[in-house]
Amino acid sequence: MDTRSLGLTAWSAGLALLAYAVLTLQLQQQGSLKAPREWAKLTILLAVLSSLAWAGFELAFATGASPVFSVLAGLADQLRYASWFAFLLVLLRFSRARTEGFSLAGLISVAAVLGSWGPLALVLQTLGIQRLGDPARLFLFASMALPVFALVLLEQVFRNATQDARWNIKPLCLGLAGIFLFDLYLFSQAVLFNHPDEDASSIRGAVHALMVPLLLVSSSRRSDWIAKIQLSPKAAFHSATLLIAGVYLLFISAVGYYVRYFGGEWGRALQLGLVVLALIALMMLAMSGTMRAKLRVFLGKHFFRYRYDYREEWLKFTRALSAKNSPQELGQQVVRGLAEMLESPGGGLWLRTRGEATFSQTARWNMAPIVDKEEQASELCQYLANGGKIVNLEEYRSFTRRYGQLKIPVWLQDLPQAWLVVPLMVGDELIGFVVLASARTVIEVNWEVHDLLRTAGHQAASYLA
């Protein structure tokens, strides 16, 4: 490594050292050392301390200290991954989840093998033993396998987390995913060309430092943030990470060779730019509800005759309605089920008030409480009851004449993001209606959407009646 790369590595490692020191203090203030039986807190603290040690050893080596620090940095890096494995496995273990499709013992075994593979290769390399092959090559393979398995565990935790827990865990998952994805790129390149990319290696610490603020966001939202990470009672194994990692390794092999050897002076820049762009796009797609919604709408418009799989939508909606018992919970599930059909982030339910000829809000999901009541004889209720018609408020504002003499009440006009009003009909009787918030992406409210909502509205009304 030349002098310029060593200087950049030193600055990069210094930033990582500072970032991990701040995160260590944050965890210590939250009492991670005072809870010896809370394994999740202990393992994440060990992971951060290992990262702190790795950054310190990298800084010492880059500033001209003994080459021993390079070996110590490698060992600390392996310990860091082993600690993240332990943290993610603890979350899976103590989630009280009934797992399907995978064995937790199997994941622990794989973690143990990968966690010991790298240190063993380092020891063999230090002692000059080559009975199992080139130790340096084995270490590179181990270093590439670690982020792949870490991403697999991270996917299991995130995709099996309950909806309420995802708010706490999303910044943590984004930060760790950024670290693991960069390491995957770095070590897949090292395996491909039999040596690490000096440019990528020199900024590795800086990439870690950029991801640490996301870990700080998760840890600062509430003091008991780890305890609030709850997984679904029925967890399942998700293999998307393995598929993406396989495709990525094929991609990096093909693009790496082609661009490197046919791209002239721009070869390395194009190679790095393409890979980083692809990784950012994957992270945005995986973590952003809006991006996923746009992708589903695009696929629905251009690749399928019908936008919705009606059987799947009906089964999903039925499961949602059957999951809760109390009236309040059932009302919220009705709103949520209808909202998720159209990528809507929230909504509210209005049912007929007992003893009154009015409708009032009885349940809501990601919507502000509304105290206004709607008269049963109002123009809105009469319009909804006339054949179960759906009101598209965006269309109403632009093409009022399409709705005849309908006048939207003031409280509904003032409701932020109000989009669709879906009637809940039992026979010819209107028992309530749902107001959905504007979708995360532009969705054409055509005949197919109207049919889907009317059918779902009839089913929901039969549960609520």
N, C-alpha and C positions, 0 to 999 in steps of 0.2 A: 504494500500500500504506500503510495507516494506521500510527500509532505502535505500537499493540498488536501488530499483525502483524509489524512490524519487530523489536520486542523478542523475540517468540517465535522469529522467524527467526534472530536472533543467538544465542540460547541453543541452538537446534537445530543451527545450523552449528558452534557451538563444541563440542558433543558429537561431531559427525561428525569435526571436526578432531582431537580427542583420540583417537578410536577409530582413525582411519586412521594417526595418528602411531604408535600402539602396534603396529599391524599392519605398518607400514613397518620399525620396529625389529626385529620378529620375523623378517621376511623377510631383512633385512640380516644378522642374526646367523646365518642359515642359509646365508649365502654367495651370495646372489643376484647381488651385484656382482662376485664372484670367479669367476663362470662365464660369460664372455662368449659362449661358443658354445652354451650351454644356453638356447635361445630361450624355452622355457616359463617359466623363472625370470625372464628379463629382461622378458618381456611382462607377467607378473603384477605384477612390481615397478613397471613403468611405469603399469599400470592403477591401482595403489594410490597411487602418487605423484600421478597426475592427479586422483584422488579427493581426495587431501590438498590439492592446489592449489585444486580447486573449492570445498571447504569453507572454505579460507582466504579466497578471494575473496568468497564469500557472506557470511562474517562481517564482512569489511571493508566491504562495501556496506551491510549491515544496521546497522552502527554509525555510519553517517553519512559514510563516505568518498565519494570521487568516483564518479559513475555509471559511470565507465570500468570499475570493478571488476565491475559487472553484466555487461558485455560479456565481460570476461576469465573470469568464472565460466561463462558460456555456452560459451566456447571450451574451457575445461578440461573441462566436462561432455561435450562432443563428443569430445575427445581420450580421455577416460575410456572411453567406449563403444568407440571405435576400438581401444583397447588390450585391452579384454575380448574384442572380436572376434578380435584377433590371438592372444591366449592360447588361446581355444577352438579356433581354426583350427589352431594349432600342435599341440594335442593330437590333433586329427583327422589332421593331416598326418603326424605322426611315430608314429602308432599302428601303422604297417605293416599297416593294415587294407585288405582288398580290398572297396571300397565297391560297393554295389548301389543303384541307384535315384537316385543323385545324383552330381553332378560336383563335386569339391572346387574345381576352377577356377571353376565357376559360383558357389559360395559365396563365394570370395575376391573375385570381381567385384562381387557384391552388396554385400559388406562395404566394398569400396573406394568404391562409389557412395554408399552411405549415410554413410560416414565423411567424405566431402567435401561432401555436400549441406548439412549444417548450417552448417559454417564459411563456405561460399560465401554462404548466405543471410544470415549475420551481416555479412559484408563488404558485400553489396549494401545491407543495411539501414543500415549505418554511412555508406555513400557516398550513400544516398538514391536508388539506381538501382532502377526498378520495371519494367524491360523484360520480366522474366520473371514478373511478377505482384507481389503484395504480399510483400515479403521477410519481414515478421513472420509472415505466414500460412505461407509456405514453411518458415520455421524451426520453427513448431509441428508441421507435418506431418513434418518430418525428425525432430524430437524424439519423436514418437509412433512412427515407424517403427523407430527404434533399439532400444527395448526388445523390440519384436515379433521382430526378427531375432536379437537376443541370446538370447531365449527359445528360438528355433528351434535355434540352435547349441548352447545348453545341453542341450536335449533330445537332440540327436544324440550328445553326449559321454556323458550319463548312461545313455541306453538302450542304447548300444553298448558301455558299459564291461563288463568281465568281472565275474563275481560277486565275486571276491576283491578287485577294485579298488573296488567300490562302498562298502565300509566306509570307505575313505579319502576318497572324493569326495562322499559324501552330504551332510555338513555344508556343504561348499563350494557344492554345487548348491542346497541349501536357502537359504543366505544370498544367493546371487546371484539366485535366483528371487524371493525377497522384494523385493529392490531393484528388479529389472526389472518385477515386477508392479505395484509401487506407482507407478513411473514411467509405466507404461502407463496406469494409471488417471488419473494427474495430467495427462498430455499428451493423452489422449483427451478428457478434460473440456475442456482448453484449446482443442482443435480444434473441439469441439462448440459451445462458447459463445464462441469467438473470443478468449478470454483465460484465463490460468491461474486456478485456484481458489486464492484467497489463503490459506484455511485449510489446504488440503493442501500448498501450497507452503511454508508456514511450518514444517511439521513434517517436511518431506522429509529434512532433515539428521538428525533424531532417528530416523527410520525406518532410514536408512543405519547410524546408530550401533548400533541394535538388531540389525542383521544382521551387523555386523562380528565379534562373538564367534563366530558359526558359522564364519567364515573362519579365525579364530584356532584353532578346534578342529581343523580340517583341517590347518593348518600346524604344529600342536604335537604331533600324534599321532606323527610320526616326522620326522626331519630330511630324509629323502629322499622325502617324501610325493608330490612331483610326479612323480618317476621311477616311483612305484608305480601311477600312473594308466595302466592298460593297457586298450585297447579290444579288442573282440572281433576275431578274425582275419577275420571276415566281417561287416562293418558294413553296415547298411541305413539308408535315410533314413526317418525317422518324421515324420509330418505332423500329429500330434495337436495340437501347439502352434498351428499355423496354423488348424486347425479351431476350437480353443478361443478363440483370439484373435478370429476372425471372429464366433463366437457372442457373445463378450463385448462386442465393439463394437456389435453389434445390440442386445444387452441394455442396455448403458449408454445407448444412444440412446433406446430406448423408456422405460426406467425413469427416466432423467434428465429427459426432457421431462414425463412423466406426473406423477412425484412432485414435481418442481420447481413445476409450474404448478397442480397440484391438491392438493398436500399441505399447504397453508397454512404456518404458521410452522414446522412440523416437516419441511418439504420437504427442506432441505439435510441435516438430521440423518439422516432416513430414507434419503436417497439415499446418503450416505457409509456408513451402517451396512450397508445391503443389499449394496453393492459389496464392502466389506471382508470381510463374512461370506462372500460367495461366493468370494472369492479365497482366504481361509483354508481353506475346505472343499476347494477344488481342490488346494491344496498338500498338505493332509492325505491326500487320496485318491491323489494322484500319488506321494507319497513313503512312505506307510505300507503295509507289507505286510499288517498286520492289517486296515486299513480296506478294502483291495482284496479281501481274503479275505471279509470280511463282505458286501461288495457282490456278489461272485460267488455266495455262498450264497443271498442274498436273491433274486437274479435266477433262480438255479436252482430255487428253491422256487415262485416265483410266476409266472414267464413262460415256462418250458419244461416240456415233458412229462417229459423225462429230464434229470437234472442234468448228465450228462456227454455230451460228443460222443465216442463210443467210438472212432470212426475217428481223430479228432485225438489222443486220449489214447494210442492204440496207436502211432501214428506218432511222437509225441513220446517215448514210452518206448523205442521201438526205436532212435531216433536217439541217445538217451542211452546205451543199452547198447552201441551200435556206436562210440561216440566214443573209448573208451579201450581200451588193449591189455593192460597189465599186470594181473595178478589183483587187486592191491590197488586200482588205479584202477577196475577193473570192479566190484569189491565196493562201493566208495563210490558209484559211479554207480547201482547197483541201489538202495541205500538212498535216495539223493537223488531218484531217479525216483519211487519209491513215495511218499516223503514229500511231494513237490510235488503229487502227485495230490490230496492231502487237506489241503493248506495246513499240513502239519506242518513245524516248523522244524529237525528233526533226527532221527537214528535210528542204529541199529547193526545189523551183520550177524553172525550166528553160523553157522559152518559146521562140519561134522564134522571133528574133529581126526584127522590122519593117524596111523594105528596105534593109535587109541584109540576107545572107544565113547562118546565125549563130543562136545559141541558147544562151541566157544569163539569169542570175538569176533575176527573177522578184518578188519573194516572198520567205520568209523564216520564220521558226518557231524554236526557240532555236538552231539556226545554224549561224555560222559566215558568213558575207557577202563575196561573191566570185565575183571577177571582171573578171575572165577568161571567154572567150566565146568558145563555141564548134561549130566547123564547121558542117554544115548540111551534108556535104559529108564525114565526118569522119567515121572511122570504128565503133565507138560506136553508132552513130546515124543510120548507115546502119544496124547494128545488131538489134537495138531496133525496127526499122521500118519493119524488116523482120518477120512479123507475130506477132508483139507486144511482143517480148521475154523480159523476166525480167532478169536482171543481178544481181547475188548474188556475191558481191565482196569478201566475205569470202571464198566462194566456188572457185572463180576464182583464188585466191592466192594459194589455196591448189591443185586444179585440173584444171590447165590452159587449158589443152587439150580439156576439155569438151566444151570450147567456141571457138574451131577452131582457126582462125587467128585473133581473136579479140585482140586488144591492148587498154588497159585502158589509157586514157590521164593522163598526169602528175598531173594536178590540182586535178583530182579525186583521184588519188593514195595518194596525200598529204592531202586530206581532212580528218580531224580527225573523227573517228567513222563512216565513210561512210560504208553502209551495202548493201542496195538494190537500184537498179536503175529501176524505174517503168515507162514504156513508156505511153504516153497519145496519143491515136490513135483516129482519126476520119475517119472511113472507113479504107483505106490503107495508110492514110497520118499521119505522125508523126508531131504533133503540139507542142510537148514539152515532158518533162520527170521530174520525181520527184526523188530526192536522199534522202533516209531515213537513219537516224542514227541508230547505233546498238541498239537492243532491251534491255530493262532493265533486261531481263532474257533470258536464252537459249531457242530459238524457232526453231523447225525443219521447214525449208522452203521446204515443200513438195508440191505435186500437188494441195492440197486444198488451200494453201496459194497463189500459182501461179494463180489459177482460181479466187480467191477472189480479188487479186490485179488487174488482167487484167480486170475483170468486173467493178471494181470501177474506174479503169483508164479510161475506155471507157466512163463511166458516167461523170467523172470529165471533160474529154476532150469536151464532148458535151456542158457543161456549159461554158467552157473557149473559145470555138471556136467563 
